């Protein structure tokens, strides 16, 4: 990662850490937490009143998204859902309700303060089918082929490596899995400089892809059935949009491995045979496979 990318990531982390602290401190005040300052195009007002009524006030106050991905992801009972950049946990908690006790909702965030807030919100909501993970959306800490649906709310545009995000999302989805993402997307006519003029990077504007770039990026990662539907403008030539795409059912979750390296597949020797052993004696074969992210998990 370049120094500029590292600096941008740290700027984003600091902004969201400060937002989490503000909400947490506000929750101890007599009148409850105040929403983090956003305009009408971002935040919890984009959720239906009946959804907001079921959530802790701190989850609503920490909402910084540009849409409501849980409303468009078409979640079903028993599914496994991953929210990229889960923040205070609003979309994880809503997803957990939709998938029910036989399903599970994961939240991934790189900010300790947001993870702490999300765990507190999950406890207040009495949500038992949720798990929050620390990590970046460019290196998702989950095995390949284990997730049914990936959602995200105005976070992918914050990444400086969107191709990496699309590739990682594709990897963790099972064959036939899908994404239902809310994100800021730019009109094709806008240059990168013009996008930057409309807002800063952490404000979700400067880092936005164009409609064509977004579609091409998802296709390059292997996604099909790509739909990008604008919902409302957030700046001149910039739109909040619903992004849907599917991982083809015919795609194997096991990576193709050249014959000369097959012995080292998934961090084990003799992978997926009765004689397999971990390359690292300190861990079991199952632990080695999980840590490697390889699709071969049997």
Secondary structure, 3 states (H helix, E strand, C coil): CCHHHHHHHHHHHHHHHHHHHHHHHHCCCCCCCCCCCCCCCCCHHHCCHHHHCCCCHHHHHCCCCCCCHHHCCCCCCCCEEEEECCCCCHHHHHHHHHHCCCCEEEEEECCHHHHHHHHHHHHHHCCCCEEEEECECCECCCCCCCEEEEEEECCHHHCCCHHHHHHHHHHHEEEEEEEEEEEEEECCCCCHHHHHHCCCCCCCCCCCEEHHHHHHHHHHHCEEEEEEEEEEEEECCEEEEEEEEEECCCCCCCCCCCHHHHHHHHHEECCCCCCCEECCCCCCHHHHHHHHCCCCCC
